Amino acid sequence: MAEQQKNSQVQQFPVEWTRIVSDQVGRVEAGLGELAKLESKTMAQAVSGLEESARYARESLAFAEKASAEWRKLVLDATRRAAAFFAPGA
């Protein structure tokens, strides 16, 4: 009787082993699926951050251009006033 039980257990081993391996593959697949979701969210956030940085860079350049134009205008005005002061007839 013990020999039959031992044989039965030996015969069940491949079935159990296949089930265990299959379960593990399923867990790995589920974990990788979750990782893919997180990766996708991370990439979306990175793209959003880059777009926001680009927007700030464009706004900064526009401000610098405006400030430079204003500075040129002030320098020209000051130069004209100085010229008028030193050469009233010019």
FIGUTI-671183 format. One record per residue: residue number from 1; x negated, y negated, z negated of N, C-alpha, C, O in turn. Coordinates in nm, 2 decimals. Example, Ala and Ser with C-alpha at 12.3 -4.5 7.8 and 13.67 -1.06 7.14 Angstrom:
// residues 2
pt k 1	nu -1.32	nv 0.57	nw -0.78	cau -1.23	cav 0.45	caw -0.78	cu -1.32	cv 0.33	cw -0.78	ou -1.42	ov 0.33	ow -0.85
pt k 2	nu -1.28	nv 0.22	nw -0.71	cau -1.37	cav 0.11	caw -0.71	cu -1.29	cv 0.00	cw -0.79	ou -1.34	ov -0.11	ow -0.80
***
This chain:
// residues 90
pt k 1	nu -0.08	nv 0.12	nw 0.00	cau 0.00	cav 0.00	caw 0.00	cu -0.09	cv -0.13	cw 0.00	ou -0.06	ov -0.22	ow 0.07
pt k 2	nu -0.19	nv -0.13	nw -0.08	cau -0.28	cav -0.24	caw -0.09	cu -0.35	cv -0.26	cw 0.05	ou -0.37	ov -0.38	ow 0.09
pt k 3	nu -0.38	nv -0.16	nw 0.11	cau -0.44	cav -0.17	caw 0.25	cu -0.35	cv -0.23	cw 0.35	ou -0.39	ov -0.31	ow 0.43
pt k 4	nu -0.22	nv -0.20	nw 0.34	cau -0.12	cav -0.26	caw 0.43	cu -0.11	cv -0.41	cw 0.40	ou -0.10	ov -0.49	ow 0.50
pt k 5	nu -0.10	nv -0.45	nw 0.27	cau -0.09	cav -0.59	caw 0.24	cu -0.22	cv -0.66	cw 0.29	ou -0.20	ov -0.78	ow 0.34
pt k 6	nu -0.33	nv -0.60	nw 0.27	cau -0.46	cav -0.67	caw 0.32	cu -0.45	cv -0.68	cw 0.47	ou -0.49	ov -0.79	ow 0.52
pt k 7	nu -0.41	nv -0.58	nw 0.54	cau -0.40	cav -0.59	caw 0.69	cu -0.30	cv -0.70	cw 0.73	ou -0.32	ov -0.77	ow 0.82
pt k 8	nu -0.19	nv -0.71	nw 0.66	cau -0.09	cav -0.81	caw 0.69	cu -0.14	cv -0.95	cw 0.67	ou -0.12	ov -1.04	ow 0.75
pt k 9	nu -0.22	nv -0.97	nw 0.56	cau -0.28	cav -1.10	caw 0.54	cu -0.38	cv -1.13	cw 0.64	ou -0.39	ov -1.25	ow 0.69
pt k 10	nu -0.46	nv -1.04	nw 0.68	cau -0.56	cav -1.06	caw 0.79	cu -0.49	cv -1.09	cw 0.92	ou -0.54	ov -1.18	ow 1.00
pt k 11	nu -0.38	nv -1.03	nw 0.95	cau -0.31	cav -1.06	caw 1.07	cu -0.24	cv -1.19	cw 1.07	ou -0.22	ov -1.26	ow 1.17
pt k 12	nu -0.20	nv -1.24	nw 0.95	cau -0.14	cav -1.37	caw 0.94	cu -0.24	cv -1.49	cw 0.94	ou -0.20	ov -1.60	ow 0.97
pt k 13	nu -0.36	nv -1.46	nw 0.92	cau -0.47	cav -1.56	caw 0.91	cu -0.47	cv -1.64	cw 1.04	ou -0.47	ov -1.77	ow 1.03
pt k 14	nu -0.48	nv -1.58	nw 1.16	cau -0.48	cav -1.67	caw 1.28	cu -0.36	cv -1.76	cw 1.30	ou -0.37	ov -1.87	ow 1.34
pt k 15	nu -0.24	nv -1.71	nw 1.26	cau -0.12	cav -1.79	caw 1.27	cu -0.13	cv -1.91	cw 1.17	ou -0.10	ov -2.02	ow 1.21
pt k 16	nu -0.17	nv -1.88	nw 1.05	cau -0.19	cav -1.99	caw 0.95	cu -0.29	cv -2.09	cw 0.99	ou -0.28	ov -2.21	ow 0.98
pt k 17	nu -0.40	nv -2.03	nw 1.04	cau -0.52	cav -2.12	caw 1.08	cu -0.47	cv -2.21	cw 1.20	ou -0.50	ov -2.33	ow 1.20
pt k 18	nu -0.40	nv -2.16	nw 1.29	cau -0.35	cav -2.24	caw 1.41	cu -0.26	cv -2.34	cw 1.36	ou -0.26	ov -2.46	ow 1.40
pt k 19	nu -0.17	nv -2.31	nw 1.26	cau -0.08	cav -2.41	caw 1.20	cu -0.16	cv -2.52	cw 1.13	ou -0.13	ov -2.64	ow 1.15
pt k 20	nu -0.26	nv -2.49	nw 1.05	cau -0.34	cav -2.58	caw 0.98	cu -0.41	cv -2.68	cw 1.08	ou -0.41	ov -2.80	ow 1.06
pt k 21	nu -0.47	nv -2.62	nw 1.18	cau -0.54	cav -2.70	caw 1.28	cu -0.45	cv -2.79	cw 1.35	ou -0.48	ov -2.91	ow 1.38
pt k 22	nu -0.33	nv -2.74	nw 1.39	cau -0.23	cav -2.82	caw 1.46	cu -0.18	cv -2.94	cw 1.37	ou -0.17	ov -3.05	ow 1.42
pt k 23	nu -0.16	nv -2.91	nw 1.24	cau -0.12	cav -3.02	caw 1.15	cu -0.23	cv -3.12	cw 1.14	ou -0.20	ov -3.24	ow 1.14
pt k 24	nu -0.35	nv -3.08	nw 1.14	cau -0.46	cav -3.18	caw 1.12	cu -0.47	cv -3.26	cw 1.25	ou -0.50	ov -3.38	ow 1.24
pt k 25	nu -0.46	nv -3.20	nw 1.37	cau -0.46	cav -3.27	caw 1.49	cu -0.35	cv -3.38	cw 1.49	ou -0.36	ov -3.49	ow 1.54
pt k 26	nu -0.23	nv -3.34	nw 1.44	cau -0.12	cav -3.43	caw 1.43	cu -0.15	cv -3.55	cw 1.34	ou -0.11	ov -3.66	ow 1.38
pt k 27	nu -0.21	nv -3.52	nw 1.23	cau -0.25	cav -3.63	caw 1.14	cu -0.35	cv -3.73	cw 1.20	ou -0.34	ov -3.85	ow 1.19
pt k 28	nu -0.45	nv -3.67	nw 1.27	cau -0.55	cav -3.75	caw 1.34	cu -0.48	cv -3.84	cw 1.45	ou -0.51	ov -3.95	ow 1.46
pt k 29	nu -0.39	nv -3.78	nw 1.52	cau -0.32	cav -3.85	caw 1.63	cu -0.24	cv -3.96	cw 1.57	ou -0.24	ov -4.07	ow 1.62
pt k 30	nu -0.17	nv -3.94	nw 1.46	cau -0.09	cav -4.04	caw 1.39	cu -0.18	cv -4.15	cw 1.34	ou -0.15	ov -4.27	ow 1.35
pt k 31	nu -0.30	nv -4.12	nw 1.28	cau -0.39	cav -4.22	caw 1.23	cu -0.45	cv -4.30	cw 1.35	ou -0.46	ov -4.42	ow 1.33
pt k 32	nu -0.48	nv -4.24	nw 1.46	cau -0.53	cav -4.31	caw 1.57	cu -0.42	cv -4.40	cw 1.63	ou -0.45	ov -4.51	ow 1.68
pt k 33	nu -0.30	nv -4.36	nw 1.63	cau -0.19	cav -4.45	caw 1.67	cu -0.18	cv -4.57	cw 1.59	ou -0.16	ov -4.68	ow 1.64
pt k 34	nu -0.19	nv -4.55	nw 1.46	cau -0.18	cav -4.67	caw 1.37	cu -0.30	cv -4.76	cw 1.39	ou -0.29	ov -4.88	ow 1.39
pt k 35	nu -0.42	nv -4.70	nw 1.41	cau -0.54	cav -4.78	caw 1.44	cu -0.52	cv -4.86	cw 1.57	ou -0.56	ov -4.98	ow 1.58
pt k 36	nu -0.46	nv -4.80	nw 1.67	cau -0.43	cav -4.87	caw 1.80	cu -0.34	cv -4.99	cw 1.77	ou -0.36	ov -5.10	ow 1.83
pt k 37	nu -0.24	nv -4.98	nw 1.69	cau -0.15	cav -5.09	caw 1.65	cu -0.22	cv -5.20	cw 1.59	ou -0.20	ov -5.32	ow 1.62
pt k 38	nu -0.30	nv -5.16	nw 1.49	cau -0.38	cav -5.27	caw 1.42	cu -0.48	cv -5.34	cw 1.51	ou -0.50	ov -5.46	ow 1.51
pt k 39	nu -0.54	nv -5.26	nw 1.60	cau -0.63	cav -5.32	caw 1.70	cu -0.56	cv -5.41	cw 1.79	ou -0.62	ov -5.52	ow 1.82
pt k 40	nu -0.44	nv -5.38	nw 1.83	cau -0.37	cav -5.46	caw 1.92	cu -0.33	cv -5.60	cw 1.85	ou -0.34	ov -5.70	ow 1.91
pt k 41	nu -0.29	nv -5.59	nw 1.72	cau -0.26	cav -5.71	caw 1.64	cu -0.39	cv -5.79	cw 1.63	ou -0.38	ov -5.92	ow 1.64
pt k 42	nu -0.50	nv -5.73	nw 1.60	cau -0.63	cav -5.80	caw 1.58	cu -0.66	cv -5.87	cw 1.71	ou -0.71	ov -5.99	ow 1.71
pt k 43	nu -0.65	nv -5.81	nw 1.82	cau -0.68	cav -5.87	caw 1.95	cu -0.59	cv -5.99	cw 1.98	ou -0.64	ov -6.10	ow 2.03
pt k 44	nu -0.46	nv -5.98	nw 1.95	cau -0.37	cav -6.09	caw 1.97	cu -0.41	cv -6.21	cw 1.88	ou -0.40	ov -6.32	ow 1.93
pt k 45	nu -0.45	nv -6.18	nw 1.76	cau -0.49	cav -6.29	caw 1.67	cu -0.62	cv -6.35	cw 1.72	ou -0.63	ov -6.47	ow 1.71
pt k 46	nu -0.71	nv -6.27	nw 1.77	cau -0.83	cav -6.33	caw 1.82	cu -0.81	cv -6.42	cw 1.94	ou -0.86	ov -6.53	ow 1.95
pt k 47	nu -0.72	nv -6.37	nw 2.03	cau -0.69	cav -6.45	caw 2.15	cu -0.62	cv -6.58	cw 2.11	ou -0.65	ov -6.69	ow 2.16
pt k 48	nu -0.53	nv -6.57	nw 2.01	cau -0.46	cav -6.69	caw 1.96	cu -0.56	cv -6.79	cw 1.90	ou -0.55	ov -6.91	ow 1.92
pt k 49	nu -0.66	nv -6.74	nw 1.82	cau -0.76	cav -6.82	caw 1.76	cu -0.85	cv -6.89	cw 1.87	ou -0.88	ov -7.01	ow 1.85
pt k 50	nu -0.88	nv -6.81	nw 1.97	cau -0.96	cav -6.87	caw 2.08	cu -0.88	cv -6.98	cw 2.15	ou -0.94	ov -7.09	ow 2.19
pt k 51	nu -0.76	nv -6.96	nw 2.18	cau -0.67	cav -7.06	caw 2.24	cu -0.66	cv -7.18	cw 2.16	ou -0.67	ov -7.29	ow 2.21
pt k 52	nu -0.64	nv -7.17	nw 2.03	cau -0.63	cav -7.28	caw 1.94	cu -0.77	cv -7.36	cw 1.93	ou -0.77	ov -7.48	ow 1.93
pt k 53	nu -0.88	nv -7.28	nw 1.93	cau -1.01	cav -7.35	caw 1.93	cu -1.03	cv -7.43	cw 2.06	ou -1.08	ov -7.54	ow 2.06
pt k 54	nu -0.99	nv -7.37	nw 2.17	cau -1.00	cav -7.44	caw 2.30	cu -0.91	cv -7.57	cw 2.30	ou -0.95	ov -7.67	ow 2.36
pt k 55	nu -0.80	nv -7.56	nw 2.24	cau -0.71	cav -7.68	caw 2.24	cu -0.78	cv -7.79	cw 2.15	ou -0.77	ov -7.90	ow 2.19
pt k 56	nu -0.83	nv -7.75	nw 2.04	cau -0.91	cav -7.85	caw 1.96	cu -1.02	cv -7.91	cw 2.03	ou -1.05	ov -8.03	ow 2.02
pt k 57	nu -1.09	nv -7.82	nw 2.11	cau -1.21	cav -7.87	caw 2.19	cu -1.16	cv -7.97	cw 2.29	ou -1.22	ov -8.08	ow 2.31
pt k 58	nu -1.05	nv -7.94	nw 2.36	cau -1.00	cav -8.03	caw 2.46	cu -0.95	cv -8.17	cw 2.40	ou -0.98	ov -8.27	ow 2.45
pt k 59	nu -0.89	nv -8.16	nw 2.28	cau -0.84	cav -8.28	caw 2.21	cu -0.96	cv -8.36	cw 2.17	ou -0.96	ov -8.48	ow 2.18
pt k 60	nu -1.07	nv -8.29	nw 2.12	cau -1.19	cav -8.36	caw 2.08	cu -1.25	cv -8.43	cw 2.19	ou -1.30	ov -8.55	ow 2.18
pt k 61	nu -1.26	nv -8.37	nw 2.31	cau -1.32	cav -8.43	caw 2.42	cu -1.24	cv -8.55	cw 2.47	ou -1.29	ov -8.65	ow 2.51
pt k 62	nu -1.11	nv -8.54	nw 2.47	cau -1.02	cav -8.65	caw 2.51	cu -1.04	cv -8.76	cw 2.41	ou -1.05	ov -8.88	ow 2.46
pt k 63	nu -1.05	nv -8.74	nw 2.29	cau -1.07	cav -8.84	caw 2.19	cu -1.21	cv -8.91	cw 2.21	ou -1.22	ov -9.03	ow 2.21
pt k 64	nu -1.31	nv -8.83	nw 2.24	cau -1.45	cav -8.88	caw 2.26	cu -1.44	cv -8.97	cw 2.38	ou -1.51	ov -9.08	ow 2.39
pt k 65	nu -1.37	nv -8.93	nw 2.49	cau -1.37	cav -9.01	caw 2.61	cu -1.30	cv -9.14	cw 2.58	ou -1.34	ov -9.25	ow 2.63
pt k 66	nu -1.19	nv -9.14	nw 2.51	cau -1.11	cav -9.26	caw 2.48	cu -1.20	cv -9.35	cw 2.39	ou -1.20	ov -9.47	ow 2.41
pt k 67	nu -1.27	nv -9.30	nw 2.29	cau -1.35	cav -9.38	caw 2.20	cu -1.47	cv -9.44	cw 2.29	ou -1.50	ov -9.56	ow 2.26
pt k 68	nu -1.52	nv -9.36	nw 2.38	cau -1.63	cav -9.42	caw 2.46	cu -1.58	cv -9.53	cw 2.55	ou -1.65	ov -9.63	ow 2.57
pt k 69	nu -1.46	nv -9.52	nw 2.61	cau -1.40	cav -9.62	caw 2.69	cu -1.38	cv -9.75	cw 2.61	ou -1.40	ov -9.86	ow 2.65
pt k 70	nu -1.33	nv -9.73	nw 2.49	cau -1.30	cav -9.84	caw 2.40	cu -1.43	cv -9.91	cw 2.36	ou -1.44	ov -10.03	ow 2.36
pt k 71	nu -1.54	nv -9.83	nw 2.33	cau -1.67	cav -9.89	caw 2.30	cu -1.72	cv -9.97	cw 2.42	ou -1.77	ov -10.08	ow 2.40
pt k 72	nu -1.71	nv -9.92	nw 2.54	cau -1.76	cav -9.99	caw 2.66	cu -1.69	cv -10.12	cw 2.67	ou -1.75	ov -10.22	ow 2.71
pt k 73	nu -1.56	nv -10.12	nw 2.65	cau -1.47	cav -10.24	caw 2.66	cu -1.52	cv -10.34	cw 2.56	ou -1.53	ov -10.46	ow 2.59
pt k 74	nu -1.54	nv -10.30	nw 2.43	cau -1.59	cav -10.39	caw 2.33	cu -1.73	cv -10.45	cw 2.36	ou -1.75	ov -10.57	ow 2.34
pt k 75	nu -1.82	nv -10.37	nw 2.41	cau -1.95	cav -10.41	caw 2.45	cu -1.94	cv -10.52	cw 2.56	ou -2.01	ov -10.62	ow 2.55
pt k 76	nu -1.86	nv -10.49	nw 2.66	cau -1.84	cav -10.58	caw 2.77	cu -1.78	cv -10.72	cw 2.72	ou -1.83	ov -10.82	ow 2.76
pt k 77	nu -1.68	nv -10.71	nw 2.63	cau -1.62	cav -10.83	caw 2.57	cu -1.72	cv -10.91	cw 2.49	ou -1.73	ov -11.03	ow 2.51
pt k 78	nu -1.80	nv -10.84	nw 2.41	cau -1.90	cav -10.91	caw 2.33	cu -2.01	cv -10.97	cw 2.42	ou -2.06	ov -11.08	ow 2.39
pt k 79	nu -2.05	nv -10.90	nw 2.53	cau -2.15	cav -10.96	caw 2.62	cu -2.09	cv -11.08	cw 2.69	ou -2.16	ov -11.18	ow 2.70
pt k 80	nu -1.97	nv -11.08	nw 2.73	cau -1.91	cav -11.20	caw 2.80	cu -1.90	cv -11.31	cw 2.70	ou -1.93	ov -11.43	ow 2.74
pt k 81	nu -1.86	nv -11.29	nw 2.57	cau -1.85	cav -11.40	caw 2.47	cu -1.99	cv -11.45	cw 2.45	ou -2.01	ov -11.58	ow 2.43
pt k 82	nu -2.09	nv -11.37	nw 2.44	cau -2.23	cav -11.41	caw 2.42	cu -2.28	cv -11.50	cw 2.53	ou -2.34	ov -11.60	ow 2.52
pt k 83	nu -2.25	nv -11.45	nw 2.65	cau -2.28	cav -11.52	caw 2.77	cu -2.22	cv -11.66	cw 2.78	ou -2.28	ov -11.76	ow 2.81
pt k 84	nu -2.09	nv -11.67	nw 2.74	cau -2.02	cav -11.79	caw 2.74	cu -2.08	cv -11.88	cw 2.63	ou -2.08	ov -12.01	ow 2.65
pt k 85	nu -2.12	nv -11.83	nw 2.52	cau -2.18	cav -11.91	caw 2.42	cu -2.31	cv -11.97	cw 2.46	ou -2.34	ov -12.09	ow 2.43
pt k 86	nu -2.40	nv -11.89	nw 2.52	cau -2.53	cav -11.93	caw 2.56	cu -2.53	cv -12.01	cw 2.69	ou -2.62	ov -12.09	ow 2.72
pt k 87	nu -2.44	nv -11.98	nw 2.78	cau -2.43	cav -12.05	caw 2.91	cu -2.29	cv -12.09	cw 2.93	ou -2.22	ov -12.03	ow 3.00
pt k 88	nu -2.25	nv -12.20	nw 2.87	cau -2.11	cav -12.24	caw 2.87	cu -2.06	cv -12.26	cw 3.02	ou -1.94	ov -12.25	ow 3.04
pt k 89	nu -2.14	nv -12.30	nw 3.11	cau -2.09	cav -12.33	caw 3.24	cu -2.09	cv -12.20	cw 3.33	ou -2.04	ov -12.21	ow 3.44
pt k 90	nu -2.13	nv -12.09	nw 3.28	cau -2.14	cav -11.97	caw 3.37	cu -2.01	cv -11.90	cw 3.39	ou -2.01	ov -11.80	ow 3.46
***
